[in-house]
Amino acid sequence: MGSVSRRNGALGSSISLGAGFTLAEILVVIVMIGLAAGFIYAQLETDPRQTLEREARRFAGALEHAALLAQWKNQTLGVSAAGGTYRFWRRGIDADAERWVALSDDDVLAPRSLPAPLVAAAQLYAGAPTPSDAVLPLAPSGRNEPYVIALASPQWQMLLASDPLNRVALIGPTQR
């Protein structure tokens, strides 16, 4: 059984109409489908601990950045964490010195919505429990009271614990 050839007069080339695909072509397609399926599965089935750890590292970096920025700009900054968000604040100037104003001029300290189902909550400040709406201050002197902020999913929890020199340690993940 031979292949049928047709001659294209304008281009001078021939097109061969074969009986099917070669085994090598079929294997290449199967391997590519397998790799694509593996990548999709890996994206859909992430370990909730990985998401929790990634968000905790991101938050810890933002906390250390905020503490350094408070020193550099000689301003009192603050952080609040409640529900699925955390936000950074600046203490008001002059007449508004007792009022907190949301920071909006720093990309690292922009308000952050955590991926569902993660939640954040300030737990301790200077060894005492904190109310849910508390703003934890970061002093321009660089010496701050230790604090603990919890990041949690339904099954896992990580604690972000700061020492007086603004170093943030990640504790966990631990089961809830």
RANORWO-V866200 format. One line per field, one symbol per residue. ss: DSSP state (H for helix, E for strand, C for the rest). phi: phi as a letter, one per 20 degrees, with the letter a starting at -180 (. if undefined). burial: 1 if it has 24 or more other C-alpha atoms within 12 Angstrom, else 0. A space follows every 10 residues. Layout:
# RANORWO-V866200
ss->???
phi->???
burial->???
This chain:
# RANORWO-V866200
ss->CCCEEEECCC CCCEEEECCC CCHHHHHHHH HHHHHHHHHH HHHHCCCHHH HHHHHHHHHH HHHHHHHHHH HHHCCCEEEE EEECEEEEEE ECCHHHCCCE EECCCCCCCC CEECCCCCEE EEEEECCEEC CCCCCEEECC CCCCCCEEEE EECCCEEEEE EECCCCCEEE EEEEEC
phi->.eeedceeff emddddeeer eeffffffff ffffffffff ffffdffgff ffffffffff ffffffffff ffelcedbcc bbmeccbdcc fgdlfefede dffcdcffdf gcefffdfcc bfdcblndfd ffefdefcff fndcffbccd dbdgdcbcdd ddefemedde dpfcfe
burial->0000000000 0000000000 0000000000 0000000000 0000000110 1110111011 0111111111 0000111111 1110111111 1000000001 0010000010 1101000111 1111100000 0001111111 0101111111 1110011111 1110011111 101000
